[in-house]
Amino acid sequence: MPTADIHVPSEVSRLIELAYNLWWTWTPRARRLFASIDKQLWARYRNPVQLLINIQPHAWRAVIEDGGQFISDYRRVMREFDSYMQPDNPTWFERRFPDYKGGPVAYFTPEYGLHESIGIYCGGLGVLSGDHAKAASDLGLPFVGVGLLYRHGYFQQAVDPDGRQHHIFSEIDFLRLPISPVYATTGRPLLVEVDFPGRSVFVRVWHMKVGRVDLYLLDSDIEENDPADRPITAQLYVRGREMRLCQEWLLGIGGVRALRAMGIHPAVWHINEGHAAFLLLERLAEERREGKGWSEAVRSVRSSTVFTTHTPVPAGNEAFDTGLVYRYLQPFCDKHSMECGALMDMARSYPEGGAQPFNLTALALRLSRYANGVSRIHGEVARQMWGHILSDAERRSESSGAGGPRTIAHVTNGVHVATWLGHDVRTMIEEKLGKDWVVQQDRPEFWEKLRGIPDREVWEAHQNQKDRLIRFVRHRLLKQLSRHGKSPEDLRQIDRALDPHVFTIGFARRFATYKRAYLLFQDYNRLKAIITNPEYPVQILFSGKAHPADEAGQELIRQIVNLAFYSELKGRVFFIENYDIRVARHLVQGVDVWLNTPRKPREASGTSGMKAALNGAVNVSIADGWWPEAYNGQNGWVIGDGGQFDNDEMQDYADASSLYEVLEKEILPAYYSEREDGVPRRWVGLMKESMISVAPHFSATRMLAEYVQEAYLPAGAPG
């Protein structure tokens, strides 16, 4: 039930239903339909709910009385929507598992990156979660998502003239989002009670529709709570450790109780990263309330739990001081006849190692049937990192409470192709390969047909998207520099910034130091010589945020901003502030090369390079995360020769030297040479190979199919 006061003409009454289903986020015709109502309002909000709220009643006459075009487009989109929601033919899941009668997979994660207008995400983990939900919808998988609804979301980034990052937390008006409150049988909003030390905290449950999938989001900012508890769901990844614990406690325990209150009984519980691991406590408490002994309760919970870890370094795993956790855990255990000491032991990385923090990854591993990393390399790293827990599962009996999976497998991440494919490339594929590409996207032989598309058409599709990227960046720079007080003449020069005919590198991600955004600047003079070479000019686009507590990452942003605006690299290097899904979409769809320079092996997977490859960009990357699984020698380049140094400075020097070498001697000559009528034949061959090799193997539908068969089925659903 919509929460906003929206009135539309009866002829197009289902626009409200369409606005409240995020199917429109990956369906271009639906977005064009909303944009055609009022282009200026759509450009301002990019949110159909907010658009419909702001349409004046008298404006509808002009929209509808346009010769019938709008009504025709509306009916076509609604037919497409109905066909998706209730297809004539069985979905992938229904075909593969026709006899399935069980409950859904419940997917718990702290953030969902579904669209830039819904600011409840931070970065890669959230965008992956959003793509996971969209792919579950496409496949027809019984699936529900659980998360938190943040009143202020993650921060908006503003960069001042000195390059310092400023954090702006804007209040989100839930009534203007495509979400609806969940109501109890009494007709009142559904509230769920969660045990906290000495008190109860209540959460309101909100519903978001993602195609066929239901997401349920928890909100503590309600008048039933003490004013000190209302901000628990205020900010994503808040700094304060106890407040972070409160958020994750609320997500895990409150999420389980919310599903139960709605009569939803999952067959599998998927913990996406350790942030959601407290759901295990409530599930153990449920088993105990049913009269099961401790060992039996542990076995029951473990049998239906799947855990995905995304963190390849010990320090990156969520952990809390044991004294802090004990204050929350002991009353909960006393109330629900739980063994607090056993749970504290399960959350210790090394049970025999003395005082240690309460580690949520360790807890999740010991109470999961299946665990996985998110790339082949990350699976290997995770097995080494947590090998003592895996061997513990082999050695100890179930009654000891150790247990857990015997290994950590890997399911390499994938991306939702329909979300990230650019307009011109998508149009080319539909016209040349067929409109049924969505159902064929995981078939390598389908993408092989790209080789038969004339090089000029591939190049023109790419250049159209590159032109769109450049217009977008110029617009962003104009707003950014006008805020800095630049003169009108300085602002006029922005119209000449960036050249669609110049080789363009993209680097955009969270500005953690291990991702080494600075690597390109390791030898300033050599980089300057490369990118200002009049024969092979280069322009580089940077974007990204550093966490408010990450001072080193913020300093790195400051340095790059100063290089972009005040050094001799001005006009060749650019920094786009306030990185979000919209910025990412323009970048991956328009750059020529996607650069990735993490310190190996600290990149668990990475998905931005997959999105770029879908659009014909060529990856240049350290051999870490997903890239070693995709690289075939003809679809991009690997930085470095595989050698690893113990000294970080030596590693940086070696990797930077390799990057400069491959840029000068291989990448730039390939881009600028062998041109026929303006089309770089050799480069287009690389673009085609990039798309063909990545698209079928690194899609979210492939990822979900693997989870179904390797994790969900053995854990009890589906099947």
C-alpha positions in Angstrom: 0.0 0.0 0.0 1.6 3.3 -1.1 2.4 5.8 1.7 2.5 8.9 -0.4 -0.5 11.0 -1.4 -0.5 10.3 -5.1 -3.3 11.0 -7.5 -3.1 10.0 -11.2 -5.8 9.9 -13.9 -7.8 6.6 -14.0 -6.6 5.9 -17.5 -3.0 5.4 -16.1 -3.9 4.4 -12.5 -1.3 1.5 -12.5 1.5 4.0 -12.7 1.5 3.9 -8.9 1.9 0.2 -8.8 4.8 0.5 -11.3 6.5 3.3 -9.3 6.4 1.1 -6.2 8.2 -1.9 -7.8 11.9 -1.4 -8.5 11.6 -3.4 -11.7 11.7 0.1 -13.3 15.4 0.4 -12.2 16.5 -2.1 -14.8 13.9 -1.6 -17.4 14.7 1.4 -19.8 11.2 1.6 -21.3 9.7 2.1 -17.8 12.1 4.8 -17.0 11.5 6.6 -20.3 7.7 6.4 -19.6 8.2 8.2 -16.3 10.6 10.7 -17.8 8.1 11.5 -20.5 5.6 12.8 -17.9 7.9 15.6 -16.9 11.5 15.6 -18.0 12.6 18.3 -15.6 11.1 16.6 -12.5 12.5 13.2 -13.6 16.0 14.8 -14.1 15.8 16.3 -10.6 14.5 13.2 -8.7 15.0 10.0 -10.8 12.5 8.5 -8.5 9.0 7.9 -9.9 7.3 8.2 -6.5 8.7 11.6 -6.0 7.9 12.5 -9.6 4.2 11.5 -9.2 3.9 13.3 -5.9 5.0 16.6 -7.6 2.9 16.4 -10.8 0.2 19.0 -10.6 -3.3 17.7 -11.4 -3.8 20.0 -14.3 -0.5 18.8 -16.0 -1.9 15.4 -16.7 -4.2 16.6 -19.4 -1.2 17.6 -21.6 0.5 14.3 -20.9 -2.4 12.1 -21.8 -3.8 14.2 -24.7 -0.6 13.9 -26.8 -2.1 12.1 -29.7 -2.2 8.8 -27.8 1.5 8.2 -27.6 1.8 8.3 -23.8 -1.2 5.9 -23.4 0.3 3.6 -26.0 3.6 3.6 -24.2 2.0 3.1 -20.9 0.0 0.1 -22.1 3.1 -1.4 -23.6 5.1 -1.0 -20.4 2.3 -2.5 -18.3 2.1 -5.5 -20.6 5.8 -6.0 -20.2 5.6 -5.6 -16.4 2.7 -8.1 -16.2 4.5 -10.6 -18.3 7.6 -10.3 -16.0 5.6 -10.6 -12.8 3.4 -13.5 -14.0 5.2 -15.1 -17.0 3.4 -17.4 -19.3 6.3 -19.9 -19.1 7.9 -21.2 -15.9 10.8 -19.3 -14.5 14.3 -20.8 -14.3 13.6 -21.9 -10.8 10.3 -23.5 -11.6 11.7 -25.4 -14.5 14.7 -26.7 -12.5 12.8 -27.5 -9.3 9.1 -28.1 -10.3 8.4 -30.0 -7.1 9.7 -27.5 -4.6 7.2 -26.7 -1.9 9.5 -25.2 0.8 10.0 -21.7 2.2 12.2 -19.0 0.8 15.8 -18.1 1.2 16.1 -15.3 3.7 19.0 -13.0 2.8 20.3 -10.7 5.5 22.7 -7.8 4.7 23.2 -4.4 6.2 22.9 -2.4 2.9 21.1 -2.7 -0.4 22.3 -0.7 -3.4 19.3 -0.8 -5.7 19.3 2.7 -7.3 20.9 6.1 -6.5 17.5 7.5 -5.4 17.3 5.0 -2.5 20.3 6.0 -0.3 20.5 3.0 2.0 23.8 1.7 0.6 27.5 2.6 0.9 29.4 0.8 -1.8 30.3 -2.6 -3.2 28.6 -4.8 -0.6 25.4 -3.0 -1.0 25.4 -2.9 -4.8 26.2 -6.6 -4.8 23.2 -7.2 -2.4 21.0 -5.2 -4.8 22.1 -7.2 -7.8 21.6 -10.4 -5.8 18.0 -9.5 -5.1 17.3 -8.5 -8.7 18.8 -11.7 -10.1 16.7 -13.7 -7.6 13.7 -12.0 -9.0 14.7 -12.8 -12.6 15.2 -16.4 -11.8 12.0 -16.7 -9.9 13.8 -17.9 -6.7 11.7 -18.0 -3.5 13.6 -15.2 -1.8 13.2 -12.4 0.8 15.7 -9.8 1.8 16.1 -8.2 5.2 18.0 -5.0 6.0 17.8 -1.7 7.8 16.1 1.5 6.7 18.5 4.3 7.5 17.0 7.8 8.1 20.2 9.5 6.9 21.7 6.7 4.8 25.4 7.0 4.0 27.0 10.5 3.7 26.9 12.8 0.7 30.4 13.8 -0.2 31.5 17.4 -0.9 35.1 18.2 -1.7 36.3 21.7 -0.9 38.8 23.7 -2.9 41.7 22.2 -0.9 40.6 18.7 -1.6 39.2 17.9 1.9 36.2 15.6 2.0 33.2 16.9 3.9 30.4 14.6 5.1 26.8 15.7 4.6 24.0 13.5 6.2 20.7 14.5 4.7 17.4 13.2 6.1 15.6 10.8 3.9 11.8 11.2 3.6 10.5 7.7 3.6 7.2 8.9 2.2 9.0 9.8 -1.0 10.6 6.4 -1.5 9.1 3.3 -3.2 8.5 1.7 0.1 5.3 0.9 2.1 4.7 0.1 5.8 3.8 -3.4 6.7 0.6 -3.7 8.8 -0.2 -6.2 11.5 -3.6 -8.0 11.5 -4.9 -5.3 13.8 -4.5 -2.8 10.9 -1.8 -0.9 12.8 1.8 -0.7 11.5 3.7 -3.8 12.4 6.2 -3.3 15.3 8.7 -5.9 16.4 10.2 -5.9 19.8 14.0 -6.6 20.3 15.7 -7.3 23.6 18.3 -4.8 24.7 20.0 -4.6 28.1 17.4 -3.4 30.5 14.9 -2.3 27.9 13.2 -3.2 24.7 13.7 -1.4 21.3 10.9 -1.5 18.8 11.3 -1.5 15.0 8.8 -0.7 12.3 8.9 -2.9 9.3 8.8 -1.5 5.8 8.3 -3.3 2.5 10.1 -2.8 -0.8 9.2 -4.7 -4.0 12.1 -5.6 -6.3 10.4 -7.4 -9.2 9.1 -10.6 -7.7 11.2 -10.3 -4.6 10.2 -8.8 -1.3 12.7 -6.8 0.8 11.8 -5.9 4.4 13.6 -3.0 6.1 13.7 -2.2 9.8 13.4 1.3 11.2 14.0 2.3 14.9 13.2 6.0 14.4 9.6 5.7 15.8 7.9 7.4 18.7 7.5 4.1 20.7 11.3 4.2 21.3 13.3 6.2 23.8 14.9 9.2 22.1 18.3 7.6 22.7 17.3 4.5 20.8 15.6 6.1 17.8 18.9 6.9 16.0 20.0 3.3 15.9 19.0 3.1 12.3 20.1 6.7 11.5 23.4 6.2 9.7 24.9 3.4 7.7 28.3 2.2 9.1 28.2 4.6 12.0 31.6 5.2 13.7 30.7 4.4 17.3 31.4 0.8 18.1 28.4 0.3 20.5 26.0 2.0 18.1 27.3 -0.3 15.4 26.7 -3.2 17.7 23.2 -2.0 18.3 22.5 -1.8 14.5 23.7 -5.3 13.9 21.9 -6.6 16.9 18.7 -5.0 15.6 19.3 -6.4 12.1 19.9 -10.0 13.2 17.4 -10.4 16.0 14.8 -8.0 14.8 15.0 -9.3 11.2 14.2 -12.9 12.3 11.3 -11.7 14.5 10.0 -9.6 11.7 9.8 -12.5 9.3 8.1 -14.6 12.0 5.6 -11.9 12.7 4.7 -11.8 9.0 4.3 -15.6 8.9 7.4 -16.1 6.7 9.3 -19.3 7.4 12.6 -19.5 5.5 14.1 -22.8 4.6 17.6 -21.2 4.3 19.2 -18.3 6.1 21.9 -16.5 4.1 24.2 -14.3 6.2 25.8 -11.8 3.8 29.0 -10.8 5.7 29.4 -10.9 9.4 27.3 -7.8 10.1 24.2 -9.9 10.0 25.5 -12.8 12.1 23.4 -12.0 15.2 20.4 -13.6 13.5 22.0 -16.8 14.7 21.3 -15.8 18.3 17.5 -15.4 17.7 17.4 -18.7 15.8 19.1 -20.5 18.6 16.7 -18.9 21.0 13.8 -20.2 18.9 15.1 -23.7 19.1 15.6 -23.5 22.8 12.0 -22.1 23.3 10.8 -25.2 21.4 12.5 -27.4 24.1 15.5 -28.5 22.2 18.8 -29.2 24.0 21.8 -27.0 23.3 23.6 -29.4 20.9 20.4 -30.1 19.1 19.6 -26.4 18.7 23.1 -25.8 17.3 22.8 -28.6 14.8 19.4 -27.4 13.7 20.5 -23.8 13.1 23.7 -24.8 11.4 21.9 -27.2 9.0 20.1 -24.3 7.3 22.6 -21.5 7.4 24.7 -20.2 4.6 27.5 -17.6 5.2 29.3 -15.4 2.7 32.5 -13.6 3.8 33.7 -10.7 1.7 36.8 -9.7 3.8 40.3 -11.1 2.9 42.2 -9.6 5.9 41.7 -10.5 9.6 41.4 -6.8 10.7 38.5 -6.2 8.3 36.2 -8.7 9.9 33.6 -7.3 12.2 34.6 -7.8 15.9 33.6 -6.2 19.2 35.1 -6.0 22.6 33.9 -9.0 24.6 32.9 -6.9 27.6 30.6 -4.8 25.4 29.0 -7.8 23.8 28.6 -9.6 27.2 26.4 -6.7 28.4 24.0 -7.5 25.5 24.5 -11.3 25.3 24.2 -12.3 28.9 20.6 -11.0 29.5 19.5 -12.4 26.2 21.0 -15.8 27.0 19.4 -15.8 30.5 16.0 -15.0 29.1 16.1 -17.6 26.4 18.0 -20.5 28.2 21.1 -20.1 26.1 24.7 -21.0 26.9 26.4 -17.6 26.9 29.9 -19.0 27.5 29.5 -21.4 24.6 28.5 -18.5 22.3 31.4 -16.4 23.5 33.7 -19.3 22.7 32.2 -19.7 19.2 32.9 -16.0 18.4 36.6 -16.2 19.4 39.0 -16.5 16.4 41.3 -18.8 18.5 39.4 -20.5 21.3 42.7 -21.4 23.1 44.3 -18.1 22.5 43.4 -16.0 25.6 41.4 -12.8 25.6 40.1 -11.9 22.1 37.3 -9.8 20.7 33.9 -11.2 19.8 34.3 -12.0 16.1 31.2 -12.2 14.0 32.9 -14.0 11.1 34.1 -16.7 13.5 30.6 -17.1 15.0 29.0 -17.3 11.5 31.6 -19.9 10.3 31.0 -22.1 13.3 27.2 -22.0 12.9 26.9 -22.4 9.2 26.6 -25.4 7.0 28.1 -23.8 4.0 30.5 -20.9 3.7 32.1 -19.2 0.7 34.4 -16.4 -0.4 33.5 -14.3 -3.4 36.3 -15.3 -5.9 38.6 -18.2 -6.4 41.5 -16.4 -4.9 39.5 -15.1 -2.1 38.3 -18.6 -1.3 41.9 -19.7 -1.0 42.8 -16.7 1.2 39.7 -17.3 3.4 40.7 -21.0 3.9 44.2 -20.0 5.0 42.8 -17.2 7.2 40.3 -19.4 8.9 41.9 -22.8 8.5 42.1 -23.4 12.3 38.3 -23.1 12.5 37.8 -25.4 9.6 40.1 -28.0 11.1 38.4 -27.5 14.4 35.2 -28.6 12.7 36.9 -31.8 11.6 38.4 -32.6 15.0 35.6 -31.8 17.4 32.3 -33.5 17.9 29.0 -31.8 17.4 28.3 -31.8 21.1 31.4 -29.6 21.7 29.7 -26.7 19.9 32.5 -26.2 17.4 31.3 -27.6 14.1 30.8 -25.5 11.0 31.7 -26.1 7.4 34.6 -28.4 6.5 35.9 -25.9 4.0 35.2 -22.4 2.6 34.2 -22.7 -1.0 33.9 -19.8 -3.5 31.1 -18.4 -5.5 32.6 -15.6 -7.6 30.5 -12.4 -7.6 28.5 -11.4 -10.6 26.6 -8.3 -11.7 23.0 -7.7 -12.8 23.5 -7.2 -16.5 20.2 -5.4 -17.3 21.0 -2.8 -14.6 24.6 -2.0 -15.8 24.3 -2.3 -19.5 24.4 1.1 -21.2 21.6 2.3 -23.5 23.5 2.2 -26.7 25.2 -1.1 -26.2 21.9 -2.6 -25.0 20.1 -1.3 -28.1 22.9 -2.7 -30.3 22.6 -6.1 -28.7 18.8 -6.2 -29.0 18.9 -5.1 -32.6 21.7 -7.4 -33.7 21.4 -10.4 -31.4 17.8 -10.4 -30.4 15.5 -9.0 -27.7 15.6 -12.3 -25.8 19.2 -11.6 -24.7 18.1 -11.5 -21.0 17.2 -15.2 -21.0 20.3 -16.1 -23.0 22.8 -14.0 -21.1 24.5 -16.9 -19.4 25.1 -18.7 -22.7 28.7 -18.1 -24.1 27.6 -19.0 -27.6 25.1 -16.2 -27.5 27.8 -13.6 -26.8 30.0 -15.1 -29.4 27.7 -13.6 -32.0 29.1 -10.2 -31.1 32.1 -11.0 -33.3 29.8 -10.7 -36.3 28.6 -7.1 -35.5 30.5 -4.6 -37.7 33.3 -2.9 -35.8 31.9 0.5 -36.7 28.6 -0.2 -35.0 30.3 -1.4 -31.8 32.6 1.6 -31.8 29.7 4.0 -32.4 27.7 2.5 -29.5 30.7 2.9 -27.2 31.4 6.5 -28.4 27.7 7.5 -27.8 28.0 6.3 -24.2 31.4 8.0 -23.9 29.9 11.3 -25.1 27.1 10.9 -22.5 29.8 10.3 -19.8 31.7 13.4 -20.8 28.5 15.6 -20.7 27.7 14.2 -17.3 31.2 14.8 -15.9 31.2 18.4 -17.3 27.9 19.1 -15.6 29.2 17.7 -12.3 32.4 19.7 -12.5 30.5 22.9 -13.2 28.5 22.5 -10.0 31.6 21.5 -8.0 33.8 24.3 -9.2 31.1 27.0 -9.0 30.7 26.1 -5.4 34.4 26.6 -5.0 34.0 30.2 -6.3 35.7 29.8 -9.6 35.3 32.7 -12.1 32.9 32.7 -15.0 35.9 32.2 -17.4 37.1 29.2 -15.4 33.6 27.7 -15.5 33.3 28.3 -19.3 36.5 26.3 -19.8 34.7 23.2 -18.4 32.8 23.0 -21.7 36.2 22.2 -23.3 37.2 19.8 -20.5 37.5 16.2 -21.6 37.7 15.1 -25.2 35.6 12.1 -26.5 38.4 11.3 -28.9 41.0 11.0 -26.1 41.8 7.7 -24.4 39.9 7.7 -21.1 40.8 5.7 -18.0 38.3 5.2 -15.1 39.1 4.5 -11.5 36.2 4.7 -9.1 35.7 2.8 -5.8 35.9 3.2 -2.0 39.1 5.1 -1.2 40.7 2.6 1.1 44.4 2.8 1.0 44.9 -0.8 0.0 43.1 -0.1 -3.3 46.1 2.1 -4.1 44.5 5.0 -6.1 47.9 6.6 -5.8 49.7 3.9 -7.7 49.2 5.7 -11.0 51.1 8.8 -9.6 54.0 6.8 -8.2 56.3 8.4 -10.7 54.8 11.8 -11.4 57.2 12.8 -14.2 56.7 9.5 -16.0 53.0 9.7 -15.8 53.0 13.3 -17.0 55.1 12.3 -20.0 52.7 9.5 -20.9 49.4 11.3 -20.6 50.5 14.6 -22.2 52.1 12.9 -25.2 50.4 14.7 -28.2 50.5 11.4 -30.2 48.8 9.3 -27.5 47.0 11.7 -25.1 45.2 10.3 -22.0 42.5 11.6 -19.6 41.8 10.0 -16.2 38.6 10.1 -14.2 38.7 9.4 -10.5 35.7 9.1 -8.1 35.2 7.6 -4.7 34.5 8.2 -1.0 36.6 7.5 2.1 34.8 6.4 5.3 34.5 9.4 7.7 36.8 7.5 10.1 39.4 6.7 7.4 41.8 9.7 7.6 44.4 8.0 5.3 41.8 7.5 2.6 40.6 11.1 3.0 44.2 12.4 2.6 44.5 10.3 -0.5 41.5 12.1 -2.0 42.9 15.4 -1.0 46.2 14.6 -2.9 44.4 13.5 -6.0 42.1 16.5 -6.1 45.1 18.8 -5.8 46.8 17.0 -8.6 43.6 17.2 -10.7 43.0 20.9 -10.2 46.3 22.6 -9.3 49.2 20.6 -10.9 50.5 20.3 -14.4 48.1 17.4 -14.8 45.2 19.8 -14.8 43.0 19.1 -17.8 44.1 15.4 -17.9 43.1 14.2 -14.4 39.7 14.8 -13.0 38.0 14.0 -9.7 34.2 13.6 -9.6 32.8 14.1 -6.1 29.9 12.3 -4.4 30.5 8.8 -5.9 27.2 6.9 -6.1 25.4 4.4 -8.3 24.6 7.1 -10.9 28.3 8.2 -11.2 29.3 4.5 -11.3 26.8 3.8 -14.1 28.1 6.6 -16.3 31.7 5.7 -15.7 31.5 1.9 -16.4 29.4 2.6 -19.5 31.7 5.2 -21.0 35.4 4.8 -20.2 37.8 3.0 -22.5 39.8 1.3 -19.7 38.9 0.3 -16.2 41.9 0.5 -13.9 42.1 -1.7 -10.7 45.3 -1.6 -8.6 44.6 -3.3 -5.2 47.4 -4.6 -3.0 47.2 -8.3 -3.6 45.5 -10.4 -2.1 43.3 -7.8 -0.4 40.7 -7.5 -3.2 38.1 -10.1 -2.3 36.4 -9.9 -5.7 35.5 -6.5 -7.2 32.6 -6.1 -9.6 33.1 -2.6 -11.1 35.4 -4.1 -13.7 32.7 -6.6 -14.7 30.2 -3.8 -15.3 32.8 -1.9 -17.4 33.5 -5.0 -19.5 29.8 -5.5 -20.3 29.9 -2.2 -22.0 33.1 -2.9 -24.0 35.7 -1.3 -21.6 38.9 -3.2 -21.3 40.3 -4.1 -17.8 43.8 -3.3 -16.7 44.2 -4.8 -13.3 46.4 -6.4 -10.7 45.9 -10.2 -10.8 43.6 -10.2 -7.8 39.9 -10.8 -7.0 37.8 -11.8 -10.0 40.3 -10.8 -12.7 42.5 -13.9 -12.8 39.3 -15.9 -13.5 38.4 -13.7 -16.5 41.7 -12.8 -18.0 42.5 -14.8 -21.1 45.4 -12.8 -22.6 43.2 -11.2 -25.2 40.6 -9.2 -23.2 42.8 -6.8 -21.2 46.0 -6.6 -19.3 47.5 -7.8 -16.0 49.7 -5.4 -14.1 52.9 -7.0 -12.8 54.6 -10.3 -13.4 53.1 -12.1 -10.5 56.0 -11.5 -8.1 55.3 -10.5 -4.6 57.5 -8.4 -2.3 57.4 -8.3 1.5 58.2 -4.6 1.3 55.2 -2.5 0.3 57.3 0.3 -1.2 59.1 -2.2 -3.4 55.8 -3.7 -4.5 54.3 -0.3 -5.3 57.4 0.6 -7.3 57.3 -2.7 -9.3 53.6 -2.5 -9.9 53.7 1.1 -11.0 56.6 0.4 -13.4 54.6 -2.4 -14.9 51.6 -0.2 -15.3 53.5 2.6 -17.0 55.2 0.0 -19.3 52.0 -1.6 -20.4 50.3 1.8 -20.9 53.2 3.1 -23.1 54.0 0.1 -25.1 50.8 -1.9 -25.4 47.6 -0.1 -24.4 48.0 3.3 -26.0 49.4 2.0 -29.3 46.5 -0.5 -29.5 44.0 2.3 -29.0 45.4 4.9 -31.4 46.8 2.6 -34.2 45.2 0.6 -37.0 42.3 3.1 -37.6 40.1 2.8 -40.6 37.7 5.7 -41.1 38.2 6.6 -37.5 37.5 3.2 -36.1 40.4 1.5 -34.2 40.0 -2.0 -35.5 42.5 -3.6 -33.0 40.9 -1.9 -30.1 37.4 -2.9 -31.1 38.6 -6.4 -31.2 39.7 -6.1 -27.6 36.3 -4.6 -26.7 34.4 -7.5 -28.3 36.6 -10.0 -26.5 36.1 -8.2 -23.2 32.3 -8.4 -23.6 32.3 -12.0 -24.9 34.6 -13.3 -22.1 33.0 -11.5 -19.2 29.2 -11.2 -19.9 28.2 -14.9 -19.6 30.5 -15.9 -16.8 30.2 -12.9 -14.4 26.5 -12.2 -14.4 24.4 -12.2 -11.2 22.1 -14.9 -12.7 25.1 -17.2 -13.0 26.1 -16.3 -9.4 22.6 -17.0 -8.1 22.4 -20.3 -10.0 25.6 -21.4 -8.3 24.3 -20.4 -4.8 21.1 -22.4 -5.5 22.9 -25.5 -6.5 25.9 -25.4 -4.2 24.6 -23.7 -1.1 20.8 -23.3 -0.9 19.8 -26.8 -2.1 22.1 -28.7 0.3 21.0 -26.4 3.2 17.4 -27.3 2.7 16.1 -24.9 0.0 15.2 -24.8 -2.7 14.7 -28.4 -3.2 
